[in-house]
Amino acid sequence: MKKTLLTLVTLITIGLTNAQVKEKGVIEITPKIGISSFSEFNEDDNTNSNSGVELGATVDYYFNDRWSLRSGLIANKMGGKYDFEGESFEDKLNYVTIPINANWHFGSTRKWNLNFGLSPSFLSSAKVKVNGYTENLPDDIVESFQLGLTFGIGYKIEVTERFGILIDAQLFSGLTNINKASSEKILNSGNSFNVGGVFQL
């Protein structure tokens, strides 16, 4: 425990002493991994949340030391868990998401960031788990495209001038109906907690 605390204190200290002001044209690439939790919402009810691993990478293009444009590719699991007529179900909906976010870097050393924008998502696989057994969902059940609102907050620990560690939390709120089978409107909604390595090109 003492070694873990010492390591964290050392990383934060290094980060504070290596504050770098970003100029226009600076590009940062951040591969990251995280844990997500998603549910499905409709007008009358919502499912219980499921959990999954989130993988991907984002790219920030800086306009100045306060603002950057963030995009990238994120593979994430959405859907939800629910019970129906005595059986348990889990929608396992895997998407590739492309965030298009404005990213505001704030604080005296610009270590904090607040990002917000739209994220189109493309369905890569759709399965349902019924009482422990998993099967593919037919193509006419789930829409292949959805649009969501994304926003999040993060903190970057700068280890060297060109490398840092990003810790962030992201929220996703679906704007478009994923239900292709009926007129009932169903939206994905959830969050993720991520850790990534920041590489400045």
GUMARGU-931043 format. One record per residue: residue in three letters; residue number from 1; x, y, z of N, C-alpha, C in turn. Coordinates in steps of 0.1 Angstrom, whole numbers, padded with zeros to 4 digits, m for minus. Atoms other than C-alpha are relative to their C-alpha. Layout:
! GUMARGU-931043
[ALA,NUM,[X,Y,Z],[X,Y,Z],[X,Y,Z]];
...
//
This chain:
! GUMARGU-931043
[MET,1,[0008,m0012,0000],[0000,0000,0000],[0009,0013,0000]];
[LYS,2,[m0009,m0012,m0001],[0028,0024,0009],[0007,0002,m0013]];
[LYS,3,[m0007,m0002,0013],[0046,0017,m0024],[m0010,0006,m0010]];
[THR,4,[0010,m0005,0009],[0013,0024,m0043],[m0002,0015,0002]];
[LEU,5,[0002,m0014,m0003],[0008,0057,m0025],[0013,0008,m0004]];
[LEU,6,[m0013,m0007,0004],[0045,0067,m0031],[0001,0001,m0015]];
[THR,7,[m0001,m0001,0015],[0042,0059,m0068],[m0010,0011,m0005]];
[LEU,8,[0010,m0010,0004],[0010,0080,m0071],[0005,0014,0003]];
[VAL,9,[m0005,m0014,m0004],[0026,0110,m0052],[0011,0004,m0010]];
[THR,10,[m0011,m0003,0010],[0057,0107,m0075],[m0005,0004,m0013]];
[LEU,11,[0006,m0003,0013],[0036,0107,m0107],[m0006,0014,0000]];
[ILE,12,[0006,m0013,m0001],[0016,0138,m0095],[0010,0011,0001]];
[THR,13,[m0010,m0010,m0001],[0047,0156,m0085],[0008,0003,m0013]];
[ILE,14,[m0007,m0001,0013],[0064,0149,m0118],[m0009,0008,m0010]];
[GLY,15,[0010,m0007,0009],[0032,0161,m0136],[0000,0015,0003]];
[LEU,16,[0000,m0014,m0003],[0032,0194,m0117],[0012,0007,m0004]];
[THR,17,[m0012,m0007,0003],[0068,0201,m0124],[0003,0000,m0015]];
[ASN,18,[m0003,0001,0014],[0066,0193,m0161],[m0012,0006,m0008]];
[ALA,19,[0011,m0006,0007],[0037,0215,m0171],[0004,0006,m0013]];
[GLN,20,[m0004,m0004,0013],[0038,0222,m0208],[m0012,0008,m0006]];
[VAL,21,[0010,m0007,0007],[0019,0249,m0227],[m0001,m0004,m0014]];
[LYS,22,[0002,0005,0013],[0004,0236,m0259],[m0002,0012,m0010]];
[GLU,23,[0001,m0010,0010],[0007,0256,m0291],[m0009,m0005,m0011]];
[LYS,24,[0008,0004,0011],[m0015,0256,m0322],[0007,m0011,m0009]];
[GLY,25,[m0006,0011,0008],[m0009,0224,m0343],[0005,m0012,0007]];
[VAL,26,[m0005,0012,m0007],[0002,0201,m0315],[m0011,m0011,0000]];
[ILE,27,[0009,0012,0001],[m0013,0166,m0318],[0004,m0010,0011]];
[GLU,28,[m0002,0011,m0010],[m0017,0141,m0290],[m0009,m0012,m0004]];
[ILE,29,[0007,0012,0002],[m0027,0105,m0294],[m0001,m0008,0013]];
[THR,30,[0002,0006,m0013],[m0042,0086,m0265],[m0007,m0013,m0001]];
[PRO,31,[0007,0014,m0001],[m0048,0048,m0266],[m0004,m0002,0014]];
[LYS,32,[0005,0001,m0014],[m0069,0039,m0236],[m0009,m0012,0001]];
[ILE,33,[0008,0011,m0004],[m0088,0012,m0218],[m0009,0004,0011]];
[GLY,34,[0009,m0004,m0011],[m0118,0014,m0195],[m0011,m0010,0002]];
[ILE,35,[0011,0008,m0004],[m0148,m0001,m0179],[m0013,0008,m0002]];
[SER,36,[0012,m0007,0003],[m0183,0009,m0191],[m0012,m0006,0007]];
[SER,37,[0013,0005,m0006],[m0219,0006,m0177],[m0011,0007,m0008]];
[PHE,38,[0011,m0005,0008],[m0249,0010,m0200],[m0013,m0006,0003]];
[SER,39,[0014,0004,m0001],[m0287,0008,m0199],[m0007,0004,m0013]];
[GLU,40,[0009,m0005,0010],[m0315,0011,m0224],[m0012,0007,0006]];
[PHE,41,[0011,m0008,m0006],[m0342,0037,m0218],[m0011,0002,m0011]];
[ASN,42,[0012,m0003,0009],[m0377,0041,m0233],[m0009,0009,0008]];
[GLU,43,[0009,m0010,m0006],[m0407,0063,m0224],[m0005,m0005,0013]];
[ASP,44,[0007,0005,m0012],[m0421,0040,m0197],[0010,m0006,0010]];
[ASP,45,[m0009,0008,m0009],[m0391,0021,m0182],[0014,0000,m0005]];
[ASN,46,[m0014,0002,0004],[m0354,0014,m0184],[0005,m0013,0005]];
[THR,47,[m0006,0012,m0004],[m0333,m0017,m0181],[0010,0002,0011]];
[ASN,48,[m0012,0000,m0009],[m0307,m0026,m0155],[0012,0002,m0008]];
[SER,49,[m0012,m0002,0007],[m0272,m0017,m0164],[0008,m0012,m0002]];
[ASN,50,[m0010,0011,0002],[m0246,m0041,m0179],[0014,0007,0001]];
[SER,51,[m0013,m0005,m0001],[m0209,m0037,m0178],[0008,m0006,m0012]];
[GLY,52,[m0009,0005,0011],[m0181,m0042,m0204],[0013,0008,0000]];
[VAL,53,[m0013,m0006,0001],[m0146,m0033,m0214],[m0001,0010,m0012]];
[GLU,54,[0000,m0010,0011],[m0141,m0002,m0235],[0015,0002,m0005]];
[LEU,55,[m0013,m0001,0006],[m0111,0000,m0259],[0000,0011,m0011]];
[GLY,56,[m0001,m0009,0011],[m0099,0027,m0283],[0011,0009,0001]];
[ALA,57,[m0010,m0010,0000],[m0078,0057,m0290],[m0006,0013,m0005]];
[THR,58,[0005,m0013,0004],[m0085,0094,m0293],[0012,0008,m0005]];
[VAL,59,[m0010,m0010,0005],[m0066,0122,m0311],[m0005,0014,0003]];
[ASP,60,[0003,m0014,m0003],[m0065,0158,m0299],[0009,0009,m0009]];
[TYR,61,[m0007,m0010,0008],[m0056,0186,m0323],[m0002,0014,0007]];
[TYR,62,[0000,m0012,m0008],[m0047,0218,m0304],[m0001,0012,m0009]];
[PHE,63,[0000,m0014,0006],[m0058,0253,m0315],[0007,0010,0008]];
[ASN,64,[m0008,m0008,m0009],[m0042,0269,m0285],[0002,m0008,0013]];
[ASP,65,[m0002,0008,m0013],[m0033,0259,m0249],[m0013,m0003,0007]];
[ARG,66,[0013,0002,m0007],[m0070,0259,m0239],[m0010,m0009,m0008]];
[TRP,67,[0010,0007,0008],[m0089,0243,m0268],[0007,m0010,m0010]];
[SER,68,[m0004,0010,0010],[m0085,0212,m0289],[m0012,m0007,m0005]];
[LEU,69,[0011,0008,0006],[m0107,0191,m0312],[0004,m0015,0002]];
[ARG,70,[m0003,0015,m0003],[m0109,0154,m0301],[m0009,m0009,m0008]];
[SER,71,[0007,0010,0007],[m0119,0125,m0322],[0007,m0013,0002]];
[GLY,72,[m0007,0012,m0001],[m0109,0089,m0326],[m0009,m0012,m0003]];
[LEU,73,[0008,0012,0001],[m0123,0053,m0325],[m0001,m0007,0013]];
[ILE,74,[0002,0006,m0013],[m0138,0037,m0295],[m0009,m0013,m0002]];
[ALA,75,[0008,0012,0001],[m0151,0001,m0293],[m0007,m0002,0014]];
[ASN,76,[0006,0001,m0013],[m0177,m0001,m0266],[m0013,m0009,m0001]];
[LYS,77,[0011,0008,m0001],[m0205,m0024,m0254],[m0012,0008,0007]];
[MET,78,[0012,m0007,m0006],[m0240,m0010,m0248],[m0011,m0010,0002]];
[GLY,79,[0011,0009,m0003],[m0274,m0024,m0242],[m0005,0000,0014]];
[GLY,80,[0004,0000,m0014],[m0288,m0035,m0209],[m0006,m0014,0004]];
[LYS,81,[0005,0012,m0006],[m0302,m0062,m0186],[m0014,0002,0004]];
[TYR,82,[0014,m0001,m0005],[m0339,m0070,m0179],[m0006,m0014,0001]];
[ASP,83,[0008,0012,m0003],[m0364,m0096,m0168],[m0013,0001,m0007]];
[PHE,84,[0013,0000,0007],[m0394,m0106,m0189],[m0006,m0014,0001]];
[GLU,85,[0008,0012,m0002],[m0420,m0133,m0181],[0009,m0011,0006]];
[GLY,86,[m0007,0009,m0008],[m0397,m0150,m0156],[0014,m0004,m0006]];
[GLU,87,[m0013,0003,0006],[m0366,m0151,m0179],[0009,0013,0001]];
[SER,88,[m0009,m0011,0000],[m0335,m0129,m0177],[0007,0002,m0014]];
[PHE,89,[m0005,m0004,0013],[m0322,m0111,m0208],[0011,0010,0002]];
[GLU,90,[m0010,m0010,0001],[m0291,m0091,m0216],[0002,0003,m0015]];
[ASP,91,[m0003,m0004,0013],[m0288,m0071,m0248],[0015,0004,0000]];
[LYS,92,[m0015,m0002,0001],[m0251,m0072,m0258],[0002,0007,m0014]];
[LEU,93,[m0001,m0008,0012],[m0248,m0044,m0284],[0014,0006,m0001]];
[ASN,94,[m0014,m0005,0002],[m0212,m0037,m0296],[0000,0010,m0011]];
[TYR,95,[m0001,m0011,0009],[m0205,m0004,m0313],[0014,0004,m0002]];
[VAL,96,[m0012,m0008,0002],[m0177,0015,m0329],[m0004,0014,0000]];
[THR,97,[0004,m0014,m0002],[m0180,0051,m0318],[0011,0009,m0005]];
[ILE,98,[m0009,m0010,0005],[m0164,0081,m0334],[m0004,0014,0007]];
[PRO,99,[0003,m0012,m0007],[m0164,0110,m0309],[0005,0012,m0008]];
[ILE,100,[m0004,m0013,0007],[m0163,0146,m0324],[m0003,0010,0011]];
[ASN,101,[0002,m0008,m0012],[m0158,0167,m0293],[0010,0012,0001]];
[ALA,102,[m0008,m0011,m0004],[m0146,0201,m0284],[0006,m0003,0014]];
[ASN,103,[m0007,0004,m0012],[m0120,0197,m0256],[0006,0013,0007]];
[TRP,104,[m0005,m0012,m0007],[m0114,0226,m0231],[0009,m0004,0011]];
[HIS,105,[m0010,0003,m0010],[m0082,0224,m0211],[0001,0011,0010]];
[PHE,106,[0001,m0011,m0010],[m0084,0243,m0178],[0009,m0003,0012]];
[GLY,107,[m0009,0001,m0012],[m0066,0249,m0145],[0013,0008,m0004]];
[SER,108,[m0012,m0008,0002],[m0034,0268,m0140],[0011,m0007,m0009]];
[THR,109,[m0009,0007,0008],[m0014,0241,m0157],[m0006,m0008,m0011]];
[ARG,110,[0008,0006,0011],[m0041,0229,m0181],[0000,m0015,0001]];
[LYS,111,[0000,0015,m0001],[m0040,0194,m0167],[m0014,m0006,m0001]];
[TRP,112,[0014,0005,0001],[m0078,0192,m0165],[m0006,0002,m0014]];
[ASN,113,[0007,m0003,0013],[m0100,0189,m0196],[m0015,m0004,0002]];
[LEU,114,[0014,0002,0001],[m0137,0191,m0202],[m0004,m0001,m0014]];
[ASN,115,[0004,0002,0014],[m0150,0176,m0235],[m0014,m0002,m0002]];
[PHE,116,[0014,0001,0003],[m0184,0177,m0251],[m0002,0000,m0015]];
[GLY,117,[0003,0000,0014],[m0199,0170,m0285],[m0009,m0011,m0004]];
[LEU,118,[0008,0011,0005],[m0216,0144,m0307],[0008,m0012,m0004]];
[SER,119,[m0007,0013,0003],[m0207,0108,m0313],[m0009,m0009,m0008]];
[PRO,120,[0007,0011,0008],[m0220,0087,m0342],[0006,m0013,0004]];
[SER,121,[m0004,0014,m0004],[m0219,0050,m0334],[m0005,m0010,m0011]];
[PHE,122,[0004,0009,0010],[m0220,0021,m0358],[0000,m0014,0006]];
[LEU,123,[0002,0013,m0006],[m0233,m0013,m0347],[0009,m0011,m0006]];
[SER,124,[m0009,0011,0006],[m0206,m0041,m0351],[m0006,m0014,0003]];
[SER,125,[0007,0013,m0002],[m0226,m0069,m0335],[m0011,0002,0010]];
[ALA,126,[0011,0000,m0009],[m0259,m0075,m0317],[m0004,m0014,0004]];
[LYS,127,[0003,0013,m0006],[m0265,m0104,m0294],[m0009,0001,0012]];
[VAL,128,[0008,0000,m0012],[m0289,m0113,m0267],[0003,m0013,0008]];
[LYS,129,[m0003,0011,m0009],[m0281,m0135,m0237],[m0013,m0003,0008]];
[VAL,130,[0013,0004,m0007],[m0312,m0154,m0224],[0003,m0012,0009]];
[ASN,131,[m0003,0010,m0011],[m0308,m0173,m0191],[0013,m0007,m0002]];
[GLY,132,[m0013,0006,0002],[m0271,m0178,m0198],[0004,m0004,m0013]];
[TYR,133,[m0003,0005,0013],[m0273,m0187,m0234],[0000,0013,m0010]];
[THR,134,[m0002,m0011,0009],[m0261,m0162,m0261],[m0003,m0003,m0014]];
[GLU,135,[0003,0002,0014],[m0275,m0159,m0296],[0000,0014,m0007]];
[ASN,136,[0000,m0013,0008],[m0273,m0133,m0325],[m0015,0005,m0001]];
[LEU,137,[0013,m0007,0003],[m0302,m0108,m0329],[m0001,0001,m0015]];
[PRO,138,[0002,m0003,0014],[m0318,m0106,m0363],[0003,0014,m0004]];
[ASP,139,[m0004,m0013,0005],[m0308,m0077,m0385],[m0011,0010,0001]];
[ASP,140,[0011,m0009,0000],[m0343,m0062,m0383],[m0004,0004,0014]];
[ILE,141,[0003,m0003,m0014],[m0342,m0057,m0345],[0006,0013,0005]];
[VAL,142,[m0008,m0012,m0005],[m0315,m0030,m0339],[0005,0008,m0011]];
[GLU,143,[m0005,m0009,0011],[m0307,0000,m0360],[0015,m0001,0000]];
[SER,144,[m0014,0001,0002],[m0272,m0001,m0374],[0008,0013,0003]];
[PHE,145,[m0006,m0013,m0003],[m0265,0036,m0366],[m0007,0007,0011]];
[GLN,146,[0006,m0009,m0011],[m0271,0058,m0336],[0009,0012,0001]];
[LEU,147,[m0008,m0012,m0003],[m0261,0093,m0327],[m0002,0003,0015]];
[GLY,148,[0001,m0003,m0015],[m0253,0103,m0291],[0007,0013,0003]];
[LEU,149,[m0007,m0012,m0006],[m0243,0133,m0270],[0010,m0006,0010]];
[THR,150,[m0011,0005,m0010],[m0210,0127,m0252],[0006,0012,0007]];
[PHE,151,[m0006,m0010,m0008],[m0194,0147,m0225],[0008,m0007,0011]];
[GLY,152,[m0008,0006,m0010],[m0167,0140,m0199],[0011,0009,0005]];
[ILE,153,[m0011,m0008,m0007],[m0139,0152,m0177],[0012,m0009,0003]];
[GLY,154,[m0012,0008,m0002],[m0103,0141,m0173],[0011,0008,0006]];
[TYR,155,[m0012,m0006,m0006],[m0070,0148,m0157],[0012,m0007,m0005]];
[LYS,156,[m0012,0006,0006],[m0036,0143,m0173],[0012,0002,0009]];
[ILE,157,[m0013,0000,m0008],[m0004,0135,m0153],[0011,0000,m0010]];
[GLU,158,[m0011,m0001,0009],[0025,0147,m0174],[0013,m0007,0006]];
[VAL,159,[m0012,0007,m0005],[0054,0123,m0169],[0013,0005,m0006]];
[THR,160,[m0011,m0007,0007],[0077,0138,m0196],[m0006,0010,m0009]];
[GLU,161,[0005,m0010,0009],[0074,0165,m0221],[m0009,m0005,m0011]];
[ARG,162,[0008,0005,0011],[0059,0142,m0247],[m0008,m0013,0004]];
[PHE,163,[0008,0012,m0005],[0042,0115,m0225],[m0007,0003,0013]];
[GLY,164,[0008,m0002,m0012],[0015,0116,m0199],[m0010,m0011,0002]];
[ILE,165,[0010,0010,m0004],[m0012,0095,m0182],[m0013,0007,0001]];
[LEU,166,[0014,m0006,m0001],[m0049,0104,m0187],[m0009,m0009,0007]];
[ILE,167,[0011,0006,m0007],[m0076,0095,m0163],[m0012,0007,m0003]];
[ASP,168,[0012,m0007,0003],[m0111,0103,m0174],[m0012,m0008,0002]];
[ALA,169,[0013,0006,0000],[m0148,0097,m0171],[m0008,0006,m0011]];
[GLN,170,[0008,m0004,0011],[m0171,0098,m0201],[m0015,m0004,0001]];
[LEU,171,[0014,0004,0000],[m0209,0099,m0204],[m0005,0000,m0014]];
[PHE,172,[0007,0001,0013],[m0230,0089,m0234],[m0015,0000,0002]];
[SER,173,[0014,0000,m0001],[m0266,0098,m0239],[m0005,m0001,m0015]];
[GLY,174,[0005,0002,0013],[m0283,0084,m0270],[m0011,0010,m0004]];
[LEU,175,[0010,m0009,0005],[m0303,0108,m0292],[m0009,m0006,m0010]];
[THR,176,[0008,0006,0010],[m0316,0085,m0318],[m0005,m0014,0004]];
[ASN,177,[0007,0013,m0003],[m0339,0054,m0316],[0008,m0012,m0005]];
[ILE,178,[m0007,0012,0005],[m0321,0020,m0318],[m0009,m0011,m0003]];
[ASN,179,[0010,0011,0002],[m0353,0000,m0320],[m0005,0000,m0014]];
[LYS,180,[0004,0002,0014],[m0359,m0012,m0355],[m0012,m0009,m0002]];
[ALA,181,[0011,0010,0001],[m0386,m0038,m0347],[m0014,0006,0002]];
[SER,182,[0013,m0006,m0003],[m0414,m0014,m0335],[0002,0015,0001]];
[SER,183,[0000,m0015,m0001],[m0424,0022,m0330],[0005,0004,0014]];
[GLU,184,[m0004,m0004,m0013],[m0413,0021,m0294],[0014,0005,0000]];
[LYS,185,[m0013,m0007,0000],[m0384,0045,m0288],[0009,m0006,0011]];
[ILE,186,[m0010,0005,m0010],[m0353,0029,m0271],[0013,0007,m0002]];
[LEU,187,[m0013,m0008,0001],[m0321,0049,m0264],[0010,m0007,0009]];
[ASN,188,[m0011,0004,m0009],[m0287,0038,m0251],[0005,0011,0008]];
[SER,189,[m0005,m0010,m0009],[m0273,0056,m0222],[0010,m0006,0010]];
[GLY,190,[m0010,0006,m0010],[m0242,0050,m0200],[0012,0009,0002]];
[ASN,191,[m0012,m0008,m0003],[m0208,0060,m0188],[0012,m0010,0000]];
[SER,192,[m0012,0008,m0001],[m0172,0048,m0187],[0011,0007,0008]];
[PHE,193,[m0011,m0005,m0007],[m0141,0052,m0166],[0013,m0005,m0007]];
[ASN,194,[m0011,0004,0009],[m0108,0051,m0186],[0014,0005,0005]];
[VAL,195,[m0014,m0004,m0003],[m0070,0052,m0182],[0007,m0001,m0014]];
[GLY,196,[m0007,0000,0013],[m0048,0060,m0212],[0014,0006,0001]];
[GLY,197,[m0013,m0006,0002],[m0013,0069,m0223],[0000,0011,m0010]];
[VAL,198,[0000,m0012,0009],[m0009,0104,m0239],[0013,0002,m0007]];
[PHE,199,[m0012,m0001,0008],[0017,0106,m0267],[m0001,0013,m0008]];
[GLN,200,[0000,m0012,0008],[0025,0140,m0281],[0010,m0002,m0012]];
[LEU,201,[m0008,0002,0012],[0037,0139,m0317],[0009,0012,m0003]];
//
